[in-house]
């Protein structure tokens, strides 16, 4: 698994790296992104700490904006997990409110009166600052939805199963209340430790990334 993971890191290193503020038009409309975090390394490269994609047509740029720009934790599980780590680090009781998903009318009616939305806005700003200061990303185009989801899952599994691709002792994700994030070293809880790439699939991945 280490060899495949090293190849993935080598391939993604060759892609254009984006940092905040990024130019949206330089990012594919459909595809997969990989996130890197300051001070995290693996295989001699910046370590991949998250892999993601989108389900809607032409929504990759929008997905990345939800992570970096839109201060709404309930539209970005990545933002929500960063906020969880921020709040858990300081034993903040607001964590139970942060965990709530207020996207539905029913949930808003049930919990809105008990939530300090001014403080939630402050935490959202903290999340934005952390993400913008510490993360960069690369993306490659893949238009077929089913193939995107398959490749995303196998990228995550290959990285999460690699014994040589672990988080540093100071990685901020270690403050996460989510055990899967802490143990995997990835800002993810889904698609971990499933089916990795085999040799022939690695050749396919090489082709689609090299062509970009």
Backbone bond lengths (Angstrom), bond angles and torsions (degrees), N, CA, C in turn:
res aa  C-N    CA-C-N  psi(-1)  N-CA   C-N-CA  omega(-1)  CA-C   N-CA-C  phi
1 X - - - 1.457 - - 1.520 111.53 -
2 X 1.320 116.26 -32.50 1.463 120.29 -178.43 1.521 111.80 -62.09
3 X 1.346 117.40 -38.69 1.455 120.85 -179.02 1.527 110.64 -64.64
4 X 1.326 116.25 -44.75 1.457 119.90 178.91 1.514 111.80 -64.70
5 X 1.315 116.73 -40.37 1.463 121.16 179.79 1.530 110.27 -65.84
6 X 1.315 116.56 -40.28 1.466 120.59 177.84 1.526 110.65 -62.49
7 X 1.333 116.48 -39.75 1.459 120.58 178.56 1.530 110.61 -64.58
8 X 1.318 116.75 -41.77 1.460 120.66 177.89 1.520 110.75 -60.39
9 X 1.321 116.81 -43.67 1.470 120.22 178.76 1.526 110.81 -64.60
10 X 1.305 116.41 -38.94 1.462 120.41 178.77 1.533 110.95 -65.77
11 X 1.329 116.51 -41.96 1.458 120.81 179.76 1.525 111.53 -65.16
12 X 1.314 116.71 -46.98 1.464 119.65 -176.81 1.525 111.74 -69.83
13 X 1.330 117.02 -24.01 1.462 120.05 176.43 1.530 110.56 -64.49
14 X 1.309 116.59 -28.08 1.461 120.60 -176.94 1.531 113.28 -81.05
15 X 1.338 116.52 -10.99 1.452 120.52 178.17 1.531 110.67 -79.23
16 X 1.313 116.52 158.24 1.461 121.29 176.45 1.519 109.64 -61.30
17 X 1.331 116.35 130.15 1.461 121.35 -179.80 1.529 109.86 -95.91
18 X 1.318 115.66 133.01 1.462 122.03 -179.55 1.521 110.19 -114.44
19 X 1.314 115.78 140.67 1.461 122.68 173.55 1.518 108.43 -131.01
20 X 1.308 116.14 161.15 1.458 120.14 176.53 1.536 110.09 -75.22
21 X 1.342 118.07 135.06 1.468 128.06 -2.99 1.526 110.21 -81.72
22 X 1.312 117.46 136.49 1.467 121.15 -177.81 1.528 110.27 -109.30
23 X 1.320 114.57 157.28 1.464 121.57 179.50 1.528 107.77 -90.25
24 X 1.301 116.91 111.30 1.465 121.95 -173.72 1.524 112.67 -57.89
25 X 1.316 116.56 -37.83 1.468 120.26 -175.00 1.526 113.13 -66.34
26 X 1.327 117.24 -14.82 1.471 120.61 179.52 1.531 112.24 -87.73
27 X 1.314 116.98 -1.16 1.462 122.50 -177.75 1.523 109.26 -103.70
28 X 1.329 119.37 138.21 1.469 120.40 178.39 1.534 111.49 -57.97
29 X 1.325 116.67 151.21 1.461 120.33 177.26 1.524 111.62 -76.79
30 X 1.326 116.00 -27.75 1.463 121.93 179.09 1.525 108.88 -133.74
31 X 1.312 116.62 132.42 1.456 117.94 179.56 1.511 113.75 163.81
32 X 1.309 114.25 -158.72 1.466 123.46 -177.68 1.524 108.72 -125.84
33 X 1.322 115.79 142.34 1.462 119.65 176.02 1.528 110.13 -118.62
34 X 1.318 115.99 153.37 1.466 122.17 172.59 1.523 107.72 -125.99
35 X 1.314 116.09 137.09 1.459 122.10 -178.86 1.524 111.08 -104.68
36 X 1.322 114.92 144.10 1.463 122.64 175.78 1.524 108.13 -124.15
37 X 1.325 116.13 151.01 1.460 121.05 -176.73 1.522 110.18 -126.88
38 X 1.314 116.53 141.36 1.462 121.67 -179.16 1.527 111.35 -51.42
39 X 1.319 115.18 139.26 1.470 123.52 173.42 1.525 113.63 71.13
40 X 1.323 117.90 5.29 1.460 120.90 177.43 1.530 109.07 -105.28
41 X 1.324 116.24 121.95 1.461 120.88 -177.18 1.530 110.68 -131.55
42 X 1.335 114.21 156.45 1.467 121.25 175.90 1.515 108.72 -161.87
43 X 1.317 116.61 139.99 1.472 122.09 177.81 1.534 112.27 59.27
44 X 1.316 116.91 23.65 1.454 120.11 -179.54 1.521 114.03 83.41
45 X 1.334 117.08 8.27 1.466 122.32 -179.78 1.523 109.47 -127.35
46 X 1.347 115.76 174.22 1.454 119.34 169.03 1.524 108.29 -63.72
47 X 1.316 116.19 135.17 1.459 120.67 -174.68 1.534 111.32 -80.82
48 X 1.316 115.53 134.48 1.462 121.01 173.18 1.522 108.37 -70.15
49 X 1.328 116.69 125.78 1.459 120.52 -179.25 1.528 112.89 -115.26
50 X 1.314 116.14 -6.29 1.467 120.05 175.63 1.530 109.25 -163.99
51 X 1.316 115.96 144.15 1.463 122.79 172.85 1.516 107.12 -125.33
52 X 1.326 117.40 138.43 1.458 119.03 -179.28 1.509 112.34 -151.53
53 X 1.325 115.07 165.27 1.461 121.25 176.09 1.515 108.35 -149.58
54 X 1.325 117.16 -156.32 1.460 122.19 -177.90 1.517 107.55 -146.93
55 X 1.343 116.51 163.12 1.462 120.85 179.62 1.526 112.06 -107.37
56 X 1.326 117.02 -32.63 1.457 120.07 -179.61 1.520 112.82 -75.39
57 X 1.334 116.19 160.46 1.459 121.62 179.76 1.529 110.06 -71.86
58 X 1.333 115.54 131.12 1.476 122.32 176.52 1.531 112.26 59.23
59 X 1.333 117.44 40.13 1.457 120.60 -174.14 1.529 114.85 -113.07
60 X 1.329 118.88 8.82 1.458 119.01 -179.46 1.530 111.47 -64.27
61 X 1.312 117.43 -45.56 1.462 120.83 -179.71 1.522 110.50 -61.48
62 X 1.334 115.93 -42.48 1.455 120.59 178.77 1.524 111.35 -62.58
63 X 1.338 116.35 -39.03 1.470 120.66 179.93 1.521 110.64 -63.05
64 X 1.301 116.65 -43.07 1.464 120.09 -179.90 1.528 111.29 -68.31
65 X 1.321 117.06 -34.15 1.464 120.41 175.42 1.526 110.63 -64.09
66 X 1.350 116.46 -37.38 1.459 120.00 177.87 1.520 111.43 -62.30
67 X 1.321 116.80 -32.65 1.461 120.75 178.57 1.527 112.34 -76.98
68 X 1.320 116.85 -46.42 1.463 121.52 -171.44 1.524 114.79 -95.38
69 X 1.324 117.29 -28.06 1.465 119.59 -169.45 1.521 114.63 -115.24
70 X 1.314 117.64 -45.04 1.464 121.20 -174.25 1.525 110.89 -81.72
71 X 1.308 116.76 118.48 1.465 120.13 -176.79 1.529 109.69 -87.18
72 X 1.319 114.15 74.01 1.457 122.04 179.79 1.517 108.67 -144.52
73 X 1.310 116.12 97.76 1.465 122.09 -176.41 1.521 113.32 -58.97
74 X 1.339 116.71 -26.38 1.452 119.86 -175.93 1.522 113.14 -83.76
75 X 1.333 116.68 -1.64 1.460 121.34 174.53 1.522 112.16 -108.79
76 X 1.337 116.35 -0.28 1.461 120.95 -178.98 1.521 109.05 -146.90
77 X 1.326 117.04 106.81 1.463 119.83 178.67 1.519 110.38 -64.72
78 X 1.319 116.64 -27.21 1.464 119.81 175.91 1.524 110.42 -63.29
79 X 1.329 117.32 -48.09 1.468 120.86 176.75 1.525 110.57 -60.56
80 X 1.309 115.99 -41.49 1.462 119.38 -178.74 1.531 110.58 -61.61
81 X 1.331 116.84 -40.47 1.464 119.70 -179.65 1.523 112.61 -71.07
82 X 1.320 117.72 -34.34 1.467 119.85 175.05 1.524 109.11 -64.47
83 X 1.332 116.61 -44.01 1.458 120.45 178.11 1.518 112.59 -61.91
84 X 1.322 116.43 -38.94 1.461 119.54 177.51 1.528 111.06 -59.46
85 X 1.329 116.35 -42.44 1.466 119.94 179.84 1.525 111.06 -66.56
86 X 1.329 117.16 -41.32 1.463 121.43 178.27 1.528 110.49 -59.76
87 X 1.315 116.42 -47.70 1.463 121.00 -177.55 1.522 111.80 -71.53
88 X 1.320 117.05 -39.10 1.462 120.33 -179.48 1.523 111.81 -68.04
89 X 1.336 116.65 -33.46 1.455 120.20 179.41 1.523 111.13 -58.87
90 X 1.315 116.48 -37.33 1.469 119.78 -177.47 1.531 112.61 -104.23
91 X 1.327 116.48 15.53 1.469 121.83 178.21 1.524 111.78 52.99
92 X 1.305 115.58 43.88 1.459 122.44 -176.47 1.533 109.81 -82.55
93 X 1.321 116.35 124.95 1.465 120.36 -177.64 1.531 111.84 -69.41
94 X 1.332 117.30 -11.33 1.469 120.07 177.73 1.533 111.51 -67.70
95 X 1.321 117.06 -11.16 1.459 121.26 -179.64 1.528 111.46 -55.59
96 X 1.321 117.80 -37.91 1.476 119.72 -178.74 1.530 110.78 -65.88
97 X 1.330 117.40 -32.86 1.464 120.22 176.38 1.525 111.45 -76.61
98 X 1.321 115.46 -37.42 1.469 120.53 178.06 1.530 110.54 -60.40
99 X 1.308 117.22 -34.23 1.465 121.71 -179.05 1.525 112.99 -68.64
100 X 1.321 117.31 -21.76 1.462 120.52 -177.57 1.531 110.78 -68.60
101 X 1.308 116.12 140.53 1.464 122.47 176.14 1.531 108.02 -101.75
102 X 1.332 116.64 110.54 1.460 121.78 -175.34 1.521 112.81 -100.97
103 X 1.317 117.27 25.05 1.465 119.30 -178.00 1.529 112.11 -74.52
104 X 1.317 117.87 -24.32 1.461 119.63 179.52 1.530 110.74 -94.32
105 X 1.300 116.05 150.81 1.464 121.40 179.28 1.526 111.13 -60.85
106 X 1.314 116.19 -40.07 1.464 120.75 -179.57 1.524 111.31 -59.21
107 X 1.337 116.99 -45.18 1.463 120.38 -179.88 1.523 111.03 -67.33
108 X 1.316 117.15 -39.10 1.468 119.87 178.52 1.526 110.96 -62.86
109 X 1.317 116.25 -44.12 1.465 119.90 179.99 1.523 111.61 -65.53
110 X 1.314 115.97 -33.05 1.459 119.72 -176.88 1.524 113.08 -77.25
111 X 1.353 117.10 -36.13 1.462 119.18 -170.32 1.533 116.06 -117.60
112 X 1.307 118.85 -13.44 1.465 120.55 -172.71 1.521 113.16 -57.29
113 X 1.318 117.76 -37.44 1.464 120.42 -176.85 1.525 112.90 -67.51
114 X 1.333 117.37 -18.44 1.471 120.72 -176.68 1.524 113.25 -102.55
115 X 1.327 117.24 1.43 1.464 120.74 -176.15 1.522 111.23 -106.13
116 X 1.301 116.05 133.22 1.464 122.12 174.65 1.529 107.88 -83.56
117 X 1.322 116.11 95.39 1.461 119.56 -174.84 1.534 112.67 -72.35
118 X 1.305 117.68 -22.70 1.467 119.42 174.07 1.523 110.35 -66.86
119 X 1.327 115.16 -40.75 1.466 118.21 178.27 1.522 110.27 -71.22
120 X 1.323 116.63 -37.63 1.465 119.12 177.14 1.529 110.27 -59.95
121 X 1.314 117.27 -39.93 1.463 121.14 177.62 1.529 110.62 -62.48
122 X 1.331 116.22 -38.27 1.475 120.53 177.95 1.528 110.43 -63.40
123 X 1.317 116.69 -42.82 1.465 120.20 179.66 1.532 109.98 -66.76
124 X 1.329 116.52 -40.62 1.466 119.94 176.49 1.528 110.40 -56.39
125 X 1.323 116.43 -40.94 1.460 120.43 179.00 1.519 110.91 -66.05
126 X 1.331 117.24 -39.25 1.465 120.92 176.80 1.530 110.36 -62.05
127 X 1.325 115.70 -41.31 1.463 120.30 178.21 1.524 110.25 -61.36
128 X 1.327 116.52 -46.11 1.464 120.74 179.44 1.519 111.53 -58.97
129 X 1.315 116.25 -45.63 1.462 120.11 -179.16 1.520 111.21 -62.12
130 X 1.341 116.17 -41.71 1.461 118.59 -179.40 1.530 110.74 -65.83
131 X 1.316 116.24 -45.93 1.469 119.89 -178.45 1.520 110.69 -63.12
132 X 1.318 117.07 -47.37 1.461 120.90 -176.02 1.529 112.33 -67.16
133 X 1.319 116.84 -31.17 1.472 120.65 -178.86 1.524 113.03 -83.68
134 X 1.315 117.21 -25.27 1.467 119.37 -168.55 1.525 116.58 -116.19
135 X 1.328 117.83 -13.28 1.450 119.26 -174.76 1.521 112.75 -116.21
136 X 1.315 114.57 145.36 1.455 122.63 168.68 1.527 106.30 -130.91
137 X 1.327 116.46 167.97 1.463 118.21 -178.69 1.517 111.32 -150.54
138 X 1.318 114.39 160.25 1.454 122.88 172.50 1.521 106.77 -130.33
139 X 1.326 116.21 153.85 1.462 119.77 -178.68 1.524 110.06 -142.22
140 X 1.314 115.57 150.58 1.459 119.74 174.30 1.519 109.60 -133.84
141 X 1.313 115.92 150.63 1.457 121.95 -173.52 1.528 112.17 -78.69
142 X 1.312 115.54 137.61 1.461 122.21 173.56 1.530 106.01 -156.20
143 X 1.312 116.55 107.80 1.465 120.42 -170.25 1.517 113.95 -81.94
144 X 1.320 117.58 -29.87 1.464 121.03 -176.60 1.532 110.58 -75.77
145 X 1.326 117.30 120.39 1.467 121.92 -175.60 1.526 112.72 -60.88
146 X 1.316 117.46 -48.89 1.465 120.06 -177.83 1.518 111.25 -62.72
147 X 1.325 116.69 -37.66 1.458 120.39 178.75 1.526 110.64 -69.72
148 X 1.341 116.82 -38.05 1.466 120.05 176.77 1.521 111.42 -58.35
149 X 1.331 115.63 -47.89 1.459 119.92 -178.07 1.529 111.24 -65.04
150 X 1.324 116.43 -37.33 1.464 120.60 178.17 1.527 111.17 -65.96
151 X 1.330 115.92 -47.34 1.463 120.21 -179.01 1.526 110.82 -66.09
152 X 1.329 117.08 -40.60 1.467 120.43 177.36 1.521 110.56 -57.16
153 X 1.334 116.27 -48.88 1.462 120.77 -178.82 1.528 111.64 -60.62
154 X 1.311 116.97 -42.65 1.466 119.86 -177.49 1.523 112.03 -73.94
155 X 1.325 117.24 -31.35 1.465 119.53 173.36 1.527 109.96 -62.81
156 X 1.330 115.52 -48.06 1.470 120.04 -179.98 1.528 110.74 -60.43
157 X 1.320 116.64 -46.06 1.462 120.27 -177.89 1.520 111.87 -64.88
158 X 1.325 116.94 -41.59 1.468 119.85 -179.54 1.516 111.20 -63.30
159 X 1.322 116.40 -42.52 1.469 119.65 179.57 1.524 110.78 -70.12
160 X 1.323 117.13 -43.02 1.475 119.44 -176.39 1.525 112.40 -69.27
161 X 1.329 117.71 -24.93 1.466 120.95 -179.80 1.526 113.12 -88.50
162 X 1.327 117.24 -3.58 1.463 121.28 -177.25 1.528 111.37 -80.61
163 X 1.320 116.08 122.90 1.467 120.20 -179.70 1.521 113.05 -74.29
164 X 1.331 116.87 -16.13 1.461 120.70 -178.84 1.529 112.76 -100.25
165 X 1.300 116.56 12.66 1.461 121.13 -174.56 1.523 109.29 -126.45
166 X 1.319 115.69 66.19 1.454 121.21 -175.36 1.527 111.36 -110.16
167 X 1.308 115.10 161.32 1.463 120.07 -179.46 1.520 111.09 -73.78
168 X 1.317 115.78 155.73 1.460 120.92 175.43 1.531 109.32 -74.89
169 X 1.316 115.56 165.56 1.471 119.63 179.59 1.519 112.01 -63.51
170 X 1.325 116.75 -26.30 1.462 120.86 -176.90 1.530 113.28 -99.48
171 X 1.316 117.00 9.26 1.458 119.43 -178.13 1.518 110.31 -60.17
172 X 1.334 115.96 131.81 1.469 120.65 -175.58 1.522 112.35 -64.23
173 X 1.323 116.80 -27.80 1.461 120.30 179.45 1.520 114.07 -61.28
174 X 1.313 117.12 -16.02 1.467 120.13 177.97 1.533 111.77 -66.84
175 X 1.330 117.06 -16.17 1.467 120.79 176.21 1.522 112.19 -84.40
176 X 1.319 117.00 -4.84 1.463 119.92 -177.45 1.530 110.84 -65.19
177 X 1.338 117.09 139.77 1.470 119.68 173.35 1.527 112.26 -76.69
178 X 1.343 116.35 -6.17 1.456 121.03 178.86 1.529 109.74 -88.58
179 X 1.321 116.82 113.94 1.461 121.29 -175.91 1.525 112.23 -60.64
180 X 1.325 117.69 -34.78 1.456 120.36 -178.79 1.527 111.58 -66.07
181 X 1.313 117.16 -33.88 1.464 120.63 177.08 1.521 109.72 -67.99
182 X 1.306 116.13 -46.73 1.466 120.84 -179.22 1.528 111.03 -61.10
183 X 1.328 117.13 -46.44 1.464 120.55 -174.67 1.528 112.78 -75.05
184 X 1.325 117.11 -32.12 1.469 119.76 -176.74 1.521 113.10 -85.97
185 X 1.330 116.87 -24.39 1.461 119.77 -174.74 1.510 112.25 75.76
186 X 1.322 116.67 15.87 1.464 122.55 -179.51 1.528 109.64 -124.50
187 X 1.321 115.46 146.28 1.467 120.01 175.94 1.530 108.75 -80.61
188 X 1.330 115.36 59.49 1.456 122.51 -175.86 1.524 109.56 -150.34
189 X 1.326 115.18 152.01 1.463 119.76 172.57 1.530 111.28 -125.51
190 X 1.333 117.25 -13.71 1.467 121.17 -179.31 1.529 111.55 -106.78
191 X 1.318 115.53 154.60 1.467 124.71 177.19 1.537 113.82 67.02
192 X 1.306 117.66 13.96 1.459 121.06 178.40 1.529 110.07 -77.21
193 X 1.329 115.78 141.94 1.471 121.77 170.79 1.530 113.15 56.15
194 X 1.316 117.03 36.37 1.460 120.43 177.32 1.529 109.77 -100.77
195 X 1.327 117.96 -123.52 1.467 120.88 -176.21 1.525 110.26 -99.13
196 X 1.330 117.89 115.01 1.472 120.79 179.23 1.524 111.30 -82.03
197 X 1.314 116.33 176.19 1.459 121.32 175.29 1.526 110.24 -68.87
198 X 1.337 116.45 141.45 1.456 119.25 167.13 1.529 107.61 -96.93
199 X 1.310 117.53 179.31 1.467 121.61 -172.54 1.530 112.47 -59.25
200 X 1.337 117.44 -44.37 1.462 120.13 -177.90 1.521 111.37 -66.69
201 X 1.325 116.42 -36.09 1.463 120.47 178.73 1.522 111.66 -70.16
202 X 1.312 116.60 -31.58 1.458 119.87 175.72 1.517 110.34 -64.20
203 X 1.332 116.30 -35.69 1.470 120.17 176.10 1.524 110.53 -64.14
204 X 1.321 116.54 -39.10 1.464 120.78 177.91 1.525 110.45 -65.57
205 X 1.328 116.48 -43.89 1.462 120.43 178.36 1.521 110.71 -60.69
206 X 1.319 116.16 -42.02 1.466 121.05 177.27 1.526 110.24 -57.83
207 X 1.320 116.21 -41.77 1.463 120.79 -178.41 1.528 111.83 -65.02
208 X 1.320 117.26 -48.65 1.461 118.42 -175.02 1.526 112.45 -71.50
209 X 1.333 116.99 -30.43 1.463 118.33 177.81 1.522 110.38 -78.33
210 X 1.325 117.88 -41.16 1.455 121.82 -179.21 1.530 111.80 -63.52
211 X 1.348 115.26 -28.41 1.459 119.43 -178.16 1.518 112.92 -77.66
212 X 1.337 116.73 -10.16 1.466 118.92 -175.61 1.522 111.71 -85.15
